[in-house]
Amino acid sequence: MSEEKIESVLKGNTLRVYWFLLTKPEESVGARETQRALKFSSPALAVYHLDKLADLRLVDKINGEYRMTKTVSVGVLKQFVRIGTLMVPRHFFYATMFTSLLVFYLTQVRRFEFFSAFGLLVAFLAVAVMWYEAYRNWKQKP
């Protein structure tokens, strides 16, 4: 299946179901579990979206249970990194790096002069931008 086709189908509730399966990579999930976790109105709605994922060959259906077989990074998912069962915004790593550098810089500044003030300004701006972007990505998650 092409990435364009997957990206065109992987939207809305189907994306939410896929996100739910990403948090359970080694487990099989059923329609009822999916329905309850995502607060769908019926298990049939969960089955519909799980079957869409099976048609895309992203999950396997075995005895009414669905298991993740392939991970893709399309659309909003490109902004996240999967670490085990956690999905973390990519900007989170940059934000923590810049925050660590800022803290290190603050501990090393001996005299406050023009260049140290300029360095602090740049560091604070970098930290603020990266945390803002990480927060924005987190708000976009399905």
C-alpha positions, 0 to 999 in steps of 0.5 A: 500500500502506498503512503499516499493511500494510507495517509488518505485513509488514516484520519479521524477515528481511524487514526485514533484507533491506530494511535490506540494500537500503537500504545499496545504494540505487543498485545492483541485488542478486541473491538470491545476494548477499543470501543471502551478505550476510545468511547465509541458508541458501539463495538461495530464502529470499532470493528469498522475502523479496525477493519479499515486498518486491516485492509491497509495491512497495518494490523492482522485480524486473528480470531476477532482480535487485532494486532499491530503488524506495521507502523507508518509515519504519515500526517500527524504521526510524523511529529512523534517518536515511539518509545515502547508504548509511549508516543513522544513529540519529536520537539520534546528531545530538542526542548530537553536538550536546550533546557539542559544547555541553558541550565549548564550555561547558567551554572557556568556564567561568572560575569554578567556582560553583553555576550553572556546576556546575549547568550542567555537571551538566545538560550531562553528563546530556543528553550521557549520555542522548543517547548512551545512546539513540543506542546503544540505537537502534543495537542495535535495527537489523535 
